[in-house]
Amino acid sequence: MLLTPWSAGWKDAVQYPELSKLFDNDTQRPMTVKKLPAKLSAWLETRVKLKHQAFQMLCSLNDFDRLKVVEEIVSICKNPSAPDVSVQRKNAFQRLRRSQYPFKGYHYLVMFAVEGPNIVVNDVLFDKRLLSSQEASNMERNALYRVKRNGYAAFDPSKGDSELADKLADNWDNLTPQPVHRIETRHAAINGMLNGLSKATWLMGTHLETAYKGHRIDDYTLFHNPSESAKEDLLECAFDKRAAGRIHGFSHNVHHLAAVLNEAQQRGQQTHWVAHSQGAIIFARAVRVHLKEIGTPLN
């Protein structure tokens, strides 16, 4: 059944595999993250209408992001007048919900309206207030950024450390990298411990240049691994690398990256990766999670 350009009920939308596989009544394949109860889908049929723009955005997200957005829609349906919902000034009937889970790692806005007993989801947007460099690096988000090249200063080990860092930093747009929800560049990278977003953009760009010297890299996608602190980053490394993570759950970074890799594979996206420090642990674990939970190849 095709959606109209205006809106559709949840029952119509959930027939599409992108949404149906979020719930445990779908047995086509397991996901890299937990599924929602099937009864929630039935309950949403009585409450939710999706505008075409919101539906398109949901379908374009990877499994991890899509699940988190649907969890927010469920929360909105339960309490559309929650204190964290803002009413837009230009339209008193238009409301905006900032994602709350997990607070330190998520970054979507759900734009909705209340029409009688129904919740109409008009759009799903990036929360751009959160997707940028922050004064405290532990407030940065686990997200994808498209980073563009600004210059071509060469790596010169004879230069002093500070002078060298300044020149390499100027090579990449470390002030306004573009938030994206999937990888569409030929190159991608994931940073390691204690790297704020601004530093990670130019540092990983430099690593890519070194790793792929014969390639022209005009832009790349950064899977940003935000830093909580040295202690918490080390604990995260331990959980993602060792068996403890199988019991207590691997990091959101792992599950998010596994979903990103799967989505790129499904589109036939060819990507050259570089993973640095903690990023290598996250990348290796994400590949293992994908191979175990989904079972399709990553090539």
Salt bridges, closest charged atoms under 4 A:
ASP63 OD1 - LYS21 NZ 3.17
ASP63 OD2 - ARG29 NH2 3.09
ASP63 OD1 - ARG66 NH1 2.98
ASP65 OD2 - HIS256 NE2 3.52
GLU71 OE2 - LYS34 NZ 2.76
GLU72 OE1 - ARG97 NH2 3.39
ASP84 OD2 - ARG97 NE 2.93
ASP127 OD1 - ARG98 NH1 2.59
GLU140 OE1 - HIS224 NE2 2.94
GLU184 OE2 - ARG182 NE 3.05
GLU209 OE2 - ARG149 NH2 2.77
ASP218 OD2 - ARG216 NE 3.05
ASP219 OD2 - ARG146 NH2 2.91
GLU228 OE1 - LYS104 NZ 3.76
GLU263 OE2 - ARG182 NH1 3.37
GLU263 OE2 - ARG267 NE 2.72
